[in-house]
C-alpha cells in the first residue's frame, strides 16, 4: 500500500491586503508534481482556484497579484456564510 503524496506549500504563499481587506494567496503542489497550483482564500473560507498550473512559484504569485490588481480584491471575497453571490 503506497502513501499519498504530501502537499508542499510554497514559501511564496502570503496575505495580500488592499482597500482595507485581506486575502491569502496559497501556492502549492504535490511532492511528486513539477507545477504549482494557485488559490486565493478569503476571511470567510471561500476559495477562488485557478484551473491551470504554473511552472514556477513566482509565476503563480505574479498571476495572483495581477488578478487582484486588475479585478479588485473584492472579486476574491465571498459572502460570510459561504453561500450566495460573490460581491
C-alpha positions as CSV (number, residue, x, y, z in Angstrom):
1,X,0.0,0.0,0.0
2,X,1.5,3.3,-1.1
3,X,1.3,6.6,0.8
4,X,-0.5,9.6,-0.7
5,X,1.9,12.3,-1.9
6,X,2.5,15.2,0.6
7,X,1.3,18.7,-0.2
8,X,4.1,21.2,-0.5
9,X,3.1,24.8,0.4
10,X,5.3,27.4,-1.3
11,X,7.2,30.0,0.8
12,X,5.8,32.5,-1.7
13,X,2.3,32.0,-0.2
14,X,1.3,35.2,1.5
15,X,-1.5,37.5,2.6
16,X,-2.3,40.4,0.3
17,X,-4.2,43.5,1.5
18,X,-6.0,46.2,-0.5
19,X,-8.9,48.6,0.2
20,X,-9.0,47.5,3.9
21,X,-9.5,43.8,3.0
22,X,-7.0,40.9,3.1
23,X,-7.0,37.6,1.2
24,X,-4.4,34.8,1.4
25,X,-2.6,33.7,-1.7
26,X,-1.8,30.0,-1.5
27,X,0.7,28.4,-3.9
28,X,1.1,24.6,-3.6
29,X,1.9,21.4,-5.3
30,X,2.0,17.7,-4.6
31,X,5.5,16.5,-3.7
32,X,5.7,14.4,-6.9
33,X,4.5,17.2,-9.2
34,X,6.6,19.8,-11.0
35,X,4.0,22.5,-11.5
36,X,2.3,24.7,-8.9
37,X,-1.4,25.4,-8.2
38,X,-2.8,28.7,-7.1
39,X,-5.8,29.6,-4.9
40,X,-6.9,32.7,-3.1
41,X,-8.8,32.3,0.2
42,X,-10.8,35.0,1.9
43,X,-11.6,35.6,5.6
44,X,-14.8,33.6,5.3
45,X,-13.0,30.4,4.0
46,X,-14.3,31.0,0.4
47,X,-11.7,29.9,-2.2
48,X,-11.0,31.0,-5.7
49,X,-8.9,28.4,-7.5
50,X,-7.1,28.6,-10.9
51,X,-7.8,25.7,-13.4
52,X,-4.3,25.9,-14.8
53,X,-1.0,25.2,-13.2
54,X,2.2,27.3,-13.2
55,X,5.8,26.3,-14.0
56,X,7.2,28.3,-11.1
57,X,6.1,29.6,-7.7
58,X,6.9,33.1,-8.9
59,X,4.7,32.7,-12.0
60,X,1.8,31.8,-9.7
61,X,2.4,34.7,-7.4
62,X,2.6,37.1,-10.3
63,X,-0.7,35.8,-11.6
64,X,-2.4,36.3,-8.2
65,X,-1.1,39.8,-7.9
66,X,-2.2,40.6,-11.4
67,X,-5.7,39.3,-10.8
68,X,-6.1,41.2,-7.6
69,X,-4.8,44.4,-9.2
70,X,-6.9,44.1,-12.4
71,X,-10.1,42.6,-10.9
72,X,-10.0,44.2,-7.5
73,X,-9.6,42.4,-4.1
74,X,-13.4,42.3,-3.6
75,X,-13.8,39.9,-6.5
76,X,-12.0,37.3,-4.3
77,X,-14.1,37.9,-1.2
78,X,-17.3,35.9,-1.0
79,X,-20.2,36.0,1.4
80,X,-19.7,35.4,5.1
81,X,-21.9,32.3,5.1
82,X,-20.2,30.8,2.1
83,X,-23.5,30.9,0.2
84,X,-25.0,33.3,-2.3
85,X,-23.4,35.5,-4.9
86,X,-19.9,37.0,-4.8
87,X,-19.6,40.7,-4.3
